[in-house]
């Protein structure tokens, strides 16, 4: 995982811990699961196999995660 991606993920969980998550930024259960799998280093292909989805679906969900986790301030 890149440093940039790691920073986005850490920032999200810090804001969540302290109740600073905007409802529009809240991740779905599927997005949370994908994020968890990425955080432990699994590949998109492995995640897709485990969640019985296509690699393209995983990539689409990851794009949505990044949109939600971008720092707006």
Backbone torsions as a table, in degrees:
resi	resn	phi	psi	omega
1	UNK	NA	139.1	-178.0
2	UNK	-74.7	161.2	178.4
3	UNK	-60.9	-41.0	179.2
4	UNK	-59.6	-48.0	179.7
5	UNK	-62.3	-40.3	179.2
6	UNK	-62.0	-42.4	-179.9
7	UNK	-64.1	-40.5	178.9
8	UNK	-62.6	-45.0	-178.3
9	UNK	-64.6	-46.4	179.9
10	UNK	-61.9	-42.8	-179.9
11	UNK	-61.0	-40.9	178.9
12	UNK	-60.4	-49.7	-176.7
13	UNK	-67.9	-31.7	175.2
14	UNK	-65.7	-44.4	179.3
15	UNK	-65.3	-38.0	179.3
16	UNK	-64.4	-42.5	-178.8
17	UNK	-60.1	-37.9	-176.4
18	UNK	-99.3	15.7	174.3
19	UNK	68.7	30.7	-177.8
20	UNK	-109.2	27.4	-179.9
21	UNK	-94.5	124.8	173.5
22	UNK	-70.3	138.8	-179.4
23	UNK	-54.6	-29.7	178.2
24	UNK	-70.9	-19.3	-180.0
25	UNK	-90.9	-9.6	-176.6
26	UNK	-64.1	134.2	-178.9
27	UNK	-86.0	145.6	174.5
28	UNK	-71.6	168.0	178.7
29	UNK	-60.2	-39.9	178.8
30	UNK	-65.4	-43.4	178.9
31	UNK	-63.1	-39.4	177.6
32	UNK	-63.1	-41.9	179.7
33	UNK	-64.2	-44.7	178.8
34	UNK	-62.8	-43.2	179.0
35	UNK	-61.7	-41.1	177.8
36	UNK	-61.7	-43.7	-179.7
37	UNK	-65.9	-40.5	177.0
38	UNK	-62.9	-41.2	-175.9
39	UNK	-64.6	-22.3	177.3
40	UNK	-98.6	7.7	170.7
41	UNK	92.7	13.5	179.6
42	UNK	-75.1	148.2	178.9
43	UNK	-79.2	161.6	177.1
44	UNK	-58.4	-40.7	-178.8
45	UNK	-62.6	-44.7	179.4
46	UNK	-64.5	-43.4	178.8
47	UNK	-60.7	-45.0	-179.8
48	UNK	-60.0	-44.9	178.8
49	UNK	-61.1	-45.6	-177.1
50	UNK	-67.5	-35.1	-177.8
51	UNK	-95.7	5.6	178.9
52	UNK	53.4	53.0	176.4
53	UNK	-134.8	173.2	176.4
54	UNK	-84.6	159.2	177.0
55	UNK	-60.5	-36.0	179.2
56	UNK	-64.4	-37.3	176.9
57	UNK	-65.3	-39.6	177.5
58	UNK	-62.8	-45.4	179.7
59	UNK	-62.3	-39.6	177.9
60	UNK	-62.2	-44.5	178.9
61	UNK	-64.6	-37.3	178.9
62	UNK	-65.5	-40.2	175.7
63	UNK	-59.6	-42.8	178.7
64	UNK	-63.9	-38.9	177.2
65	UNK	-60.7	-47.4	-179.4
66	UNK	-62.4	-38.3	177.6
67	UNK	-62.0	-44.8	179.9
68	UNK	-67.6	-32.2	-173.8
69	UNK	-91.9	-4.5	179.0
70	UNK	-60.9	140.4	178.9
71	UNK	-78.0	116.7	-176.4
72	UNK	-87.8	-10.5	-175.6
73	UNK	-86.6	NA	NA
